[in-house]
Amino acid sequence: MAKKPTIHPYSDLSAFERLMLLIATLIKYPGVGAFQSEETPTEGHRNGLQEVQTYLQKTARELNIELTNYSLPTINKDLQKLRDYGILDRRMYRWGYYLGTGAMSQNELQVAFEALASAAKYQGNPQTRRIYETLSQRLRGLDLELKGQLFYPIRQYLNRAINYTDPEEMMAKRENRNNLFHQLDLVEEAISQGQAIEISRSSAPYQRKQIGLMEVWPLQLIYYDIAWYLIYENCSNNHLAVGRVNRFENHCQILTPTGRGLAAQQQSLAKAHKLLENGWGLYLGQPEEQQPELRGELKLETVQVKFFPPVIPFILEGERRHPKQKVSPGLKDKLTGQPAYITYEISLPPRSLNEFSLWVYRYSHNAQVISPPELVEKHRLAAEALIKRYSQ
């Protein structure tokens, strides 16, 4: 004799669809149902469920599913059912409902959250700051359950932007800087769509001729050392360059709404990163230099620098400072048994010699440039100028 089927509370199609739509709502609108801070627990619970109810209806309309306006107790019962099956945790969702940790495990979420927190605090990315603030509120219940482990900054990236980057912070501190940071949403959209834009450079400390309007394809926003930079490609001659974001004016106009597509963007970005990897620093050179370098036809300069104690250990620590570097120990000091000096050798495109010099200057009297001759002369003159300045 066939066993009678067990009648389940969600055997009815309308009840099943309601439950599925609730899951879809929590996936599509994570954080829905958050209590307002001034609400009492009872009021907050009711208002939170009303918001869930509103978004449940919205999801049903988007999926063309007819859904009766179910009562709040029914929705609360459905949420409890999700707890019973481990889809929701058995804890308060005072700061909004969400399912699990999305595409990440809990440990992966913690690492990602740490990176997000550092970018929001130190690199001053306004978009990241907004996401961090939202997630901080949404994940507060999980952090309480983990006794503070989720929000504890096990790792942090302390490289700090040296200029204002967040328009909201500028307004709050009355320190407005009328620069491209006010247009980053438009720039990011242009990057993702491959759209050409018109921007205007207001400052160029290294190349003062490059001031004024320019038409470019923006390729990527990067954070390097102390500031945010924009990698871009000039529309007129395909010249690849890197510019600091705060040195552009508060001006961004879309020139090609249809865009050229991500394939073209990725191709140009790969070329820019090849130049970055070949060189030293962010200067990518002039158009006439870039093409032979990208083809592998540019003659590189062999640079040699001797470093002396006490900076030798710091140079040796940088095993991956540059993929083409070679470090060789010199003659041993008879007293210490350690190398009296080490020779740092690297082949660089001529465009990178100035930025390489800036790195060597950090070690001043503990470094001596050996080649090429023009770089030796440059450092010798710099040393003489320093002596003269201190002698006056």
Sequence and secondary structure as in RCSB ss.txt:
>XXXX:A:sequence
MAKKPTIHPYSDLSAFERLMLLIATLIKYPGVGAFQSEETPTEGHRNGLQEVQTYLQKTARELNIELTNYSLPTI
NKDLQKLRDYGILDRRMYRWGYYLGTGAMSQNELQVAFEALASAAKYQGNPQTRRIYETLSQRLRGLDLELKGQL
FYPIRQYLNRAINYTDPEEMMAKRENRNNLFHQLDLVEEAISQGQAIEISRSSAPYQRKQIGLMEVWPLQLIYYD
IAWYLIYENCSNNHLAVGRVNRFENHCQILTPTGRGLAAQQQSLAKAHKLLENGWGLYLGQPEEQQPELRGELKL
ETVQVKFFPPVIPFILEGERRHPKQKVSPGLKDKLTGQPAYITYEISLPPRSLNEFSLWVYRYSHNAQVISPPEL
VEKHRLAAEALIKRYSQ
>XXXX:A:secstr
        TT SHHHHHHHHHHHHHHHHSTTEEE  TTS HHHHHHHHHHHHHHHHHHHHHHTT       HHHH
HHHHHHHHHTTSS SS  TEEE  TTTTS HHHHHHHHHHHHHHHHTS  HHHHHHHHHHHHHTHHHHHHTTTTT
TS SS      SS   HHHHHHHT    BGGGGHHHHHHHHHHT  EEEEE   SS TT  EEEEEEEEEEEEET
TEEEEEEEETTT  EEEEEGGGBBS  EES TT   HHHHHHHHHHHHHHHHHSSSS    HHHHHHHHTT S  
EEEEEEE TTSHHHHHH TTS TT EEEE  B TTTSSBS EEEEEEE GGGHHHHHHHHHTTGGGEEEEESHHH
HHHHHHHHHHHHHHHH 
